[in-house]
Each structure stands twice: as structure tokens, then as C-alpha cells.
């Protein structure tokens, strides 16, 4: 197996796609105009995940995965911290996406 095949982790690609979804989720889930702090958080977290996952696809490093795990945990917690619980579906999606991102990051680290 070549070095490139050894480095590729499908979790990074999936996290990149989840990061895009997180970044646009305020508009898709309908809270962009109502909760500016949650909107900004989703855009920043989504953008950071996209950048880190893209870098990790090219040059995997443990710090990038740990950063993705931390961002995923924050994204899940942000539903509680930033008042997203008013929007039940948005809160469930935010918590689920955040946990999925964190689990995929851990899986890439230890899988």
C-alpha cells in the first residue's frame, strides 16, 4: 500500500462535508435572523472545521483532529449555551452534528 493510501481517512472527508453543513445550518434550519450568536458560532465553527478537515486530508496531524473534536463538542454544547433550544429541530441537528464531528475526529485519531 502506498503512503498516500495509508494517510487517507474517510472521516476527514465526512467532517469536511459536515463542516459545510454546519456553516449553512442557520439558514437551512431557520434561526439565522433570530439568534445572531448561534448563527455566528455555526458559521465560524463550520468554517474552521472545513479548513482543518481539508488540511487534515492533505497532511494528517493529531492537533488538527483534536481541534476538530473540540469544535464538535463546542457545537453540540452551543445548542444549550446560545439559546438554540427554542428551535427544537435546530437544537437536535446541532447537537447531533456536533457529536458526529467529535466522534469522527476521535475515530480518525484512534481508529
N, C-alpha and C positions, 0 to 999 in steps of 0.2 A: 504494500500500500504506500502511495506517495505521501510526502509531507503535507501537501495541500489537503488530501483526503483525511488525514489524521486531525487536522486543525478544524475542519468544518464541523459546526454543531448546529443542528436544525433549530435548537432552542433560540439561538441568536436571531435567526430569520423570523421566527414566530414572534419574538419580543419586538423586533423592528416593526412588524405589522400591527402588533398591539399598541405600540407607541404612537403610530399614526392614528389609530382609533381613539386612543386616549386624548390626543391633541384636538380632534374634531368633535369629541363627545358632547361638549356643552351645547353645540348647535343641534346635533342629532337627538339629544335627549331633552332638549327644550328648557335648559336653565341658564343659557348664556346671558340673557338680558336681566335676569332676576338675581343671580348670585355672582357678582363680579369676582370675588375672591376665589370661589371654586372654579370659575372659568379660567382665571389667570393660572391657578395651580395646575389645572388639567393641561393647558397649553404649554406651560414650562416643563412639567413632568413628561408629557408626551414628546416634546421636542428633545429633551435630554435623553430619553430612552432611545429615540430614533438615532441620535448621534452616537451614543455609547454602543448600541447594538451594531450599527454599521461599522464602527471602528473594531468592535469585537469580532465581526465576521472576517475582517481582513487580518487583524493581528490580535488574537485572543490574549487576554491578560486577566489575572484574578481581580485586580482592583476594579476593572470595568464591570465584571459580574457582581461584585459586592455593591458597587454603586447602583446597578440595576435592581438588585434585591432591596436596597434601602429605598429607592424611588418607588418600587412596587408596594412596599409596606406603607410608605407615606401616602400613596394614592389611595390605598384601602382605608387608612385612618382619616384621610381628608373628608370622607363622607360624614364622619361624626364631628370632626373639628370645624369644618367650614359650613355647617348647616344644610348639607345636602339631603338630610333625612326627610325634609319636607316633600321631596320628589322621590317617592318610593322606588320607582323603576330605575331612575338615575342613580340612586344610592346603591341599589343591588348590583347594577352594572359596574359602578365604580369600585365597590368592594371586591366583586368577582374579578375584574380586570387587574386590580392591584395585587390580589393574591396570586393570580395566574402568572403575572410578571415576576413576582418574587419567587414562586416555585420553579419557574423555568430558569431563572438565574441560578438558583441553588442546584438545580438538576445539571446545568451546564458546568457548575463548579465541581460537583461530586459524582456526576453520573458517568 
